[in-house]
Amino acid sequence: MAQWSLQNAKTHFSEVVTAARRAPQTITKRGKPVAVLVNVELFERQFRKRRATKAGKQRSFVEHLLSMPKGGDFDFERAPNKPRDIDL
């Protein structure tokens, strides 16, 4: 993967974009990687894969509630707070 300093990438942005069509391009700032420029096809492939994986792991709210411990499985300790006084 080619590396470009931020200043160099700004100066030669057109070249960086052209190179990114062939392979991902790393952009560095003060010698540390801060960004990667990739072609659209690679980005969409990875983004779609991530969304599909994430969507497959999401549960509905009902499934979330049903997965909670049942009454006999866990003891909940009641908070020692007392209700506040209300002036009517």
Distance bins in CASP14 RR format, pairs under 12 A and 6 or more apart:
PFRMAT RR
TARGET T0000
AUTHOR 0000-0000-0000
RMODE 2
METHOD distances of the structure
MODEL  1
1 19 0 0 0 0 0 1 0 0 0 0 0
1 20 0 0 0 0 0 1 0 0 0 0 0
1 22 0 0 0 0 0 1 0 0 0 0 0
1 23 1 0 0 1 0 0 0 0 0 0 0
1 24 1 0 1 0 0 0 0 0 0 0 0
1 25 1 0 0 1 0 0 0 0 0 0 0
1 26 1 0 1 0 0 0 0 0 0 0 0
1 27 0 0 0 0 0 1 0 0 0 0 0
1 28 0 0 0 0 0 1 0 0 0 0 0
1 33 0 0 0 0 1 0 0 0 0 0 0
1 35 0 0 0 0 0 1 0 0 0 0 0
1 36 1 0 0 1 0 0 0 0 0 0 0
1 37 0 0 0 0 0 1 0 0 0 0 0
1 38 0 0 0 0 1 0 0 0 0 0 0
1 42 0 0 0 0 0 1 0 0 0 0 0
2 8 0 0 0 0 0 1 0 0 0 0 0
2 9 0 0 0 0 0 1 0 0 0 0 0
2 12 0 0 0 0 0 1 0 0 0 0 0
2 15 0 0 0 0 0 1 0 0 0 0 0
2 16 0 0 0 0 1 0 0 0 0 0 0
2 18 0 0 0 0 0 1 0 0 0 0 0
2 19 1 0 0 1 0 0 0 0 0 0 0
2 20 0 0 0 0 1 0 0 0 0 0 0
2 22 0 0 0 0 1 0 0 0 0 0 0
2 23 1 0 0 1 0 0 0 0 0 0 0
2 24 0 0 0 0 1 0 0 0 0 0 0
2 25 1 0 1 0 0 0 0 0 0 0 0
2 26 1 0 0 1 0 0 0 0 0 0 0
2 27 0 0 0 0 1 0 0 0 0 0 0
2 28 0 0 0 0 0 1 0 0 0 0 0
2 33 0 0 0 0 0 1 0 0 0 0 0
2 36 0 0 0 0 0 1 0 0 0 0 0
2 37 0 0 0 0 1 0 0 0 0 0 0
2 38 0 0 0 0 0 1 0 0 0 0 0
3 9 0 0 0 0 1 0 0 0 0 0 0
3 16 0 0 0 0 0 1 0 0 0 0 0
3 19 0 0 0 0 0 1 0 0 0 0 0
3 23 0 0 0 0 0 1 0 0 0 0 0
3 24 0 0 0 0 0 1 0 0 0 0 0
3 25 1 0 0 1 0 0 0 0 0 0 0
3 26 1 0 1 0 0 0 0 0 0 0 0
3 27 1 0 0 1 0 0 0 0 0 0 0
3 28 1 0 1 0 0 0 0 0 0 0 0
3 29 0 0 0 0 0 1 0 0 0 0 0
3 31 0 0 0 0 1 0 0 0 0 0 0
3 32 0 0 0 0 0 1 0 0 0 0 0
3 33 1 0 0 1 0 0 0 0 0 0 0
3 34 0 0 0 0 0 1 0 0 0 0 0
3 35 0 0 0 0 0 1 0 0 0 0 0
3 36 0 0 0 0 0 1 0 0 0 0 0
3 37 0 0 0 0 0 1 0 0 0 0 0
4 10 0 0 0 0 1 0 0 0 0 0 0
4 11 0 0 0 0 1 0 0 0 0 0 0
4 12 1 0 0 1 0 0 0 0 0 0 0
4 13 0 0 0 0 1 0 0 0 0 0 0
4 15 0 0 0 0 1 0 0 0 0 0 0
4 16 1 0 1 0 0 0 0 0 0 0 0
4 17 0 0 0 0 0 1 0 0 0 0 0
4 19 0 0 0 0 1 0 0 0 0 0 0
4 20 0 0 0 0 0 1 0 0 0 0 0
4 24 0 0 0 0 0 1 0 0 0 0 0
4 25 1 0 0 1 0 0 0 0 0 0 0
4 26 1 0 0 1 0 0 0 0 0 0 0
4 27 1 0 1 0 0 0 0 0 0 0 0
4 28 1 0 0 1 0 0 0 0 0 0 0
4 29 0 0 0 0 0 1 0 0 0 0 0
4 31 0 0 0 0 0 1 0 0 0 0 0
4 33 0 0 0 0 0 1 0 0 0 0 0
4 34 0 0 0 0 0 1 0 0 0 0 0
4 35 0 0 0 0 1 0 0 0 0 0 0
4 36 0 0 0 0 0 1 0 0 0 0 0
4 37 0 0 0 0 1 0 0 0 0 0 0
5 11 0 0 0 0 1 0 0 0 0 0 0
5 12 0 0 0 0 0 1 0 0 0 0 0
5 16 0 0 0 0 0 1 0 0 0 0 0
5 25 0 0 0 0 0 1 0 0 0 0 0
5 26 0 0 0 0 0 1 0 0 0 0 0
5 27 1 0 0 1 0 0 0 0 0 0 0
5 28 1 0 1 0 0 0 0 0 0 0 0
5 29 1 0 0 1 0 0 0 0 0 0 0
5 30 0 0 0 0 1 0 0 0 0 0 0
5 31 1 0 0 1 0 0 0 0 0 0 0
5 32 0 0 0 0 0 1 0 0 0 0 0
5 33 0 0 0 0 0 1 0 0 0 0 0
5 34 0 0 0 0 0 1 0 0 0 0 0
5 35 0 0 0 0 0 1 0 0 0 0 0
6 12 0 0 0 0 0 1 0 0 0 0 0
6 13 0 0 0 0 0 1 0 0 0 0 0
6 16 0 0 0 0 0 1 0 0 0 0 0
6 25 0 0 0 0 0 1 0 0 0 0 0
6 26 0 0 0 0 0 1 0 0 0 0 0
6 27 1 0 1 0 0 0 0 0 0 0 0
6 28 1 0 0 1 0 0 0 0 0 0 0
6 29 1 0 1 0 0 0 0 0 0 0 0
6 30 0 0 0 0 1 0 0 0 0 0 0
6 31 0 0 0 0 1 0 0 0 0 0 0
6 32 0 0 0 0 0 1 0 0 0 0 0
6 33 0 0 0 0 0 1 0 0 0 0 0
6 34 1 0 0 1 0 0 0 0 0 0 0
6 35 0 0 0 0 1 0 0 0 0 0 0
6 37 0 0 0 0 0 1 0 0 0 0 0
7 13 0 0 0 0 0 1 0 0 0 0 0
7 16 0 0 0 0 0 1 0 0 0 0 0
7 27 0 0 0 0 0 1 0 0 0 0 0
7 28 0 0 0 0 1 0 0 0 0 0 0
7 29 0 0 0 0 1 0 0 0 0 0 0
7 30 0 0 0 0 0 1 0 0 0 0 0
7 31 0 0 0 0 0 1 0 0 0 0 0
8 15 0 0 0 0 1 0 0 0 0 0 0
8 16 0 0 0 0 1 0 0 0 0 0 0
8 19 0 0 0 0 0 1 0 0 0 0 0
8 25 0 0 0 0 0 1 0 0 0 0 0
8 26 0 0 0 0 0 1 0 0 0 0 0
8 27 0 0 0 0 1 0 0 0 0 0 0
8 28 0 0 0 0 1 0 0 0 0 0 0
8 29 0 0 0 0 0 1 0 0 0 0 0
8 31 0 0 0 0 0 1 0 0 0 0 0
9 15 0 0 0 0 1 0 0 0 0 0 0
9 16 1 0 1 0 0 0 0 0 0 0 0
9 17 0 0 0 0 1 0 0 0 0 0 0
9 19 0 0 0 0 0 1 0 0 0 0 0
9 20 0 0 0 0 0 1 0 0 0 0 0
9 25 1 0 0 1 0 0 0 0 0 0 0
9 26 0 0 0 0 1 0 0 0 0 0 0
9 27 1 0 1 0 0 0 0 0 0 0 0
9 28 0 0 0 0 1 0 0 0 0 0 0
9 29 0 0 0 0 1 0 0 0 0 0 0
9 33 0 0 0 0 0 1 0 0 0 0 0
9 34 0 0 0 0 0 1 0 0 0 0 0
9 35 0 0 0 0 1 0 0 0 0 0 0
9 36 0 0 0 0 0 1 0 0 0 0 0
9 37 0 0 0 0 1 0 0 0 0 0 0
10 16 0 0 0 0 1 0 0 0 0 0 0
10 17 0 0 0 0 0 1 0 0 0 0 0
10 27 0 0 0 0 1 0 0 0 0 0 0
10 29 0 0 0 0 0 1 0 0 0 0 0
10 35 0 0 0 0 0 1 0 0 0 0 0
12 18 0 0 0 0 1 0 0 0 0 0 0
12 19 0 0 0 0 1 0 0 0 0 0 0
12 20 0 0 0 0 0 1 0 0 0 0 0
12 25 0 0 0 0 0 1 0 0 0 0 0
12 27 0 0 0 0 0 1 0 0 0 0 0
12 37 0 0 0 0 0 1 0 0 0 0 0
13 19 0 0 0 0 0 1 0 0 0 0 0
13 20 0 0 0 0 0 1 0 0 0 0 0
13 25 0 0 0 0 0 1 0 0 0 0 0
13 27 0 0 0 0 0 1 0 0 0 0 0
13 37 0 0 0 0 1 0 0 0 0 0 0
14 20 0 0 0 0 0 1 0 0 0 0 0
14 21 0 0 0 0 0 1 0 0 0 0 0
14 37 0 0 0 0 0 1 0 0 0 0 0
15 21 0 0 0 0 0 1 0 0 0 0 0
15 22 0 0 0 0 0 1 0 0 0 0 0
15 25 0 0 0 0 1 0 0 0 0 0 0
15 37 0 0 0 0 0 1 0 0 0 0 0
16 22 0 0 0 0 0 1 0 0 0 0 0
16 23 0 0 0 0 0 1 0 0 0 0 0
16 24 0 0 0 0 0 1 0 0 0 0 0
16 25 1 0 1 0 0 0 0 0 0 0 0
16 26 0 0 0 0 0 1 0 0 0 0 0
16 27 1 0 0 1 0 0 0 0 0 0 0
16 35 0 0 0 0 0 1 0 0 0 0 0
16 36 0 0 0 0 0 1 0 0 0 0 0
16 37 1 0 0 1 0 0 0 0 0 0 0
16 38 0 0 0 0 0 1 0 0 0 0 0
16 39 0 0 0 0 0 1 0 0 0 0 0
17 25 0 0 0 0 1 0 0 0 0 0 0
17 27 0 0 0 0 0 1 0 0 0 0 0
17 37 1 0 0 1 0 0 0 0 0 0 0
17 38 0 0 0 0 0 1 0 0 0 0 0
17 39 0 0 0 0 1 0 0 0 0 0 0
17 40 0 0 0 0 0 1 0 0 0 0 0
18 25 0 0 0 0 1 0 0 0 0 0 0
18 37 0 0 0 0 0 1 0 0 0 0 0
18 39 0 0 0 0 0 1 0 0 0 0 0
19 25 1 0 1 0 0 0 0 0 0 0 0
19 26 0 0 0 0 0 1 0 0 0 0 0
19 27 0 0 0 0 0 1 0 0 0 0 0
19 36 0 0 0 0 0 1 0 0 0 0 0
19 37 0 0 0 0 1 0 0 0 0 0 0
19 38 0 0 0 0 0 1 0 0 0 0 0
19 39 0 0 0 0 1 0 0 0 0 0 0
20 26 0 0 0 0 0 1 0 0 0 0 0
20 27 0 0 0 0 0 1 0 0 0 0 0
20 35 0 0 0 0 0 1 0 0 0 0 0
20 36 0 0 0 0 1 0 0 0 0 0 0
20 37 1 0 1 0 0 0 0 0 0 0 0
20 38 1 0 1 0 0 0 0 0 0 0 0
20 39 1 0 1 0 0 0 0 0 0 0 0
20 40 0 0 0 0 1 0 0 0 0 0 0
20 41 0 0 0 0 0 1 0 0 0 0 0
20 42 0 0 0 0 1 0 0 0 0 0 0
20 43 0 0 0 0 1 0 0 0 0 0 0
21 37 0 0 0 0 1 0 0 0 0 0 0
21 38 0 0 0 0 1 0 0 0 0 0 0
21 39 1 0 1 0 0 0 0 0 0 0 0
21 40 0 0 0 0 1 0 0 0 0 0 0
21 41 0 0 0 0 1 0 0 0 0 0 0
21 42 0 0 0 0 1 0 0 0 0 0 0
21 43 0 0 0 0 0 1 0 0 0 0 0
22 37 0 0 0 0 0 1 0 0 0 0 0
22 38 0 0 0 0 0 1 0 0 0 0 0
22 39 1 0 0 1 0 0 0 0 0 0 0
22 41 0 0 0 0 0 1 0 0 0 0 0
22 42 0 0 0 0 0 1 0 0 0 0 0
23 36 0 0 0 0 0 1 0 0 0 0 0
23 37 0 0 0 0 0 1 0 0 0 0 0
23 38 0 0 0 0 1 0 0 0 0 0 0
23 39 0 0 0 0 1 0 0 0 0 0 0
23 42 0 0 0 0 1 0 0 0 0 0 0
24 33 0 0 0 0 0 1 0 0 0 0 0
24 35 0 0 0 0 0 1 0 0 0 0 0
24 36 1 0 1 0 0 0 0 0 0 0 0
24 37 1 0 0 1 0 0 0 0 0 0 0
24 38 1 0 1 0 0 0 0 0 0 0 0
24 39 0 0 0 0 1 0 0 0 0 0 0
24 41 0 0 0 0 0 1 0 0 0 0 0
24 42 1 0 0 1 0 0 0 0 0 0 0
24 43 0 0 0 0 1 0 0 0 0 0 0
24 46 0 0 0 0 0 1 0 0 0 0 0
25 33 0 0 0 0 0 1 0 0 0 0 0
25 35 0 0 0 0 1 0 0 0 0 0 0
25 36 1 0 0 1 0 0 0 0 0 0 0
25 37 1 0 1 0 0 0 0 0 0 0 0
25 38 1 0 0 1 0 0 0 0 0 0 0
25 39 0 0 0 0 1 0 0 0 0 0 0
25 42 0 0 0 0 0 1 0 0 0 0 0
26 32 0 0 0 0 0 1 0 0 0 0 0
26 33 1 0 1 0 0 0 0 0 0 0 0
26 34 0 0 0 0 1 0 0 0 0 0 0
26 35 1 0 0 1 0 0 0 0 0 0 0
26 36 1 0 1 0 0 0 0 0 0 0 0
26 37 0 0 0 0 1 0 0 0 0 0 0
26 38 0 0 0 0 0 1 0 0 0 0 0
27 33 1 0 0 1 0 0 0 0 0 0 0
27 34 1 0 1 0 0 0 0 0 0 0 0
27 35 1 0 1 0 0 0 0 0 0 0 0
27 36 1 0 0 1 0 0 0 0 0 0 0
27 37 1 0 0 1 0 0 0 0 0 0 0
27 38 0 0 0 0 0 1 0 0 0 0 0
28 34 1 0 0 1 0 0 0 0 0 0 0
28 35 0 0 0 0 1 0 0 0 0 0 0
28 36 0 0 0 0 0 1 0 0 0 0 0
28 37 0 0 0 0 0 1 0 0 0 0 0
29 35 0 0 0 0 1 0 0 0 0 0 0
36 42 0 0 0 0 1 0 0 0 0 0 0
36 43 0 0 0 0 1 0 0 0 0 0 0
36 46 0 0 0 0 0 1 0 0 0 0 0
37 43 0 0 0 0 1 0 0 0 0 0 0
38 44 0 0 0 0 1 0 0 0 0 0 0
38 45 0 0 0 0 1 0 0 0 0 0 0
38 46 0 0 0 0 1 0 0 0 0 0 0
38 47 0 0 0 0 0 1 0 0 0 0 0
39 45 0 0 0 0 1 0 0 0 0 0 0
39 46 0 0 0 0 0 1 0 0 0 0 0
40 46 0 0 0 0 0 1 0 0 0 0 0
40 47 0 0 0 0 0 1 0 0 0 0 0
40 48 0 0 0 0 0 1 0 0 0 0 0
41 47 0 0 0 0 0 1 0 0 0 0 0
41 48 0 0 0 0 0 1 0 0 0 0 0
42 48 0 0 0 0 0 1 0 0 0 0 0
42 49 0 0 0 0 0 1 0 0 0 0 0
43 49 0 0 0 0 0 1 0 0 0 0 0
43 50 0 0 0 0 0 1 0 0 0 0 0
44 50 0 0 0 0 0 1 0 0 0 0 0
44 51 0 0 0 0 0 1 0 0 0 0 0
45 51 0 0 0 0 0 1 0 0 0 0 0
45 52 0 0 0 0 0 1 0 0 0 0 0
46 52 0 0 0 0 0 1 0 0 0 0 0
46 53 0 0 0 0 0 1 0 0 0 0 0
47 53 0 0 0 0 0 1 0 0 0 0 0
47 54 0 0 0 0 0 1 0 0 0 0 0
48 54 0 0 0 0 0 1 0 0 0 0 0
48 55 0 0 0 0 0 1 0 0 0 0 0
49 55 0 0 0 0 0 1 0 0 0 0 0
49 56 0 0 0 0 0 1 0 0 0 0 0
50 56 0 0 0 0 0 1 0 0 0 0 0
50 57 0 0 0 0 0 1 0 0 0 0 0
51 57 0 0 0 0 0 1 0 0 0 0 0
51 58 0 0 0 0 0 1 0 0 0 0 0
52 58 0 0 0 0 0 1 0 0 0 0 0
56 63 0 0 0 0 0 1 0 0 0 0 0
57 63 0 0 0 0 0 1 0 0 0 0 0
58 64 0 0 0 0 1 0 0 0 0 0 0
59 65 0 0 0 0 1 0 0 0 0 0 0
59 66 0 0 0 0 1 0 0 0 0 0 0
59 67 1 0 0 1 0 0 0 0 0 0 0
59 68 0 0 0 0 0 1 0 0 0 0 0
60 66 0 0 0 0 1 0 0 0 0 0 0
60 67 0 0 0 0 0 1 0 0 0 0 0
61 67 0 0 0 0 0 1 0 0 0 0 0
61 68 0 0 0 0 0 1 0 0 0 0 0
62 68 0 0 0 0 0 1 0 0 0 0 0
67 73 0 0 0 0 0 1 0 0 0 0 0
68 74 0 0 0 0 1 0 0 0 0 0 0
68 76 0 0 0 0 0 1 0 0 0 0 0
69 75 0 0 0 0 1 0 0 0 0 0 0
69 76 0 0 0 0 1 0 0 0 0 0 0
70 76 0 0 0 0 0 1 0 0 0 0 0
END
